[in-house]
Amino acid sequence: MKIKAYVRFERCYQDLPKSIQKKVDMQIKILANDFRHPSLHTKKIKGSEGIWEVRVDIFYRLTFEIIEDTIFLRVVGNHDEVLKSP
């Protein structure tokens, strides 16, 4: 699948520590090949139709939506903050 990022995602990504950015990059590569890969712990976000979350690590998550054959990255950051406004 193709991957595109919304501006909000890009801004959030830039604010992350470099070590977390590397983890995000790795998860995005896996996501592009198989969004249901077990290491991603992909799940739908309750109350937000069509929006999914991926685990970056124990503290960080990213959200995305799929439109046709493209994954649109929505937001990335601290687990609790991301899920407040996915």
Secondary structure, 3 states (H helix, E strand, C coil): CEEEECHHHHHHHHCCCHHHHHHHHHHHHHHHHCCCCHHHCCEECCCCCCEEEEECCCCEEEEEEEECCEEEEEEEEEHHHHHHCC
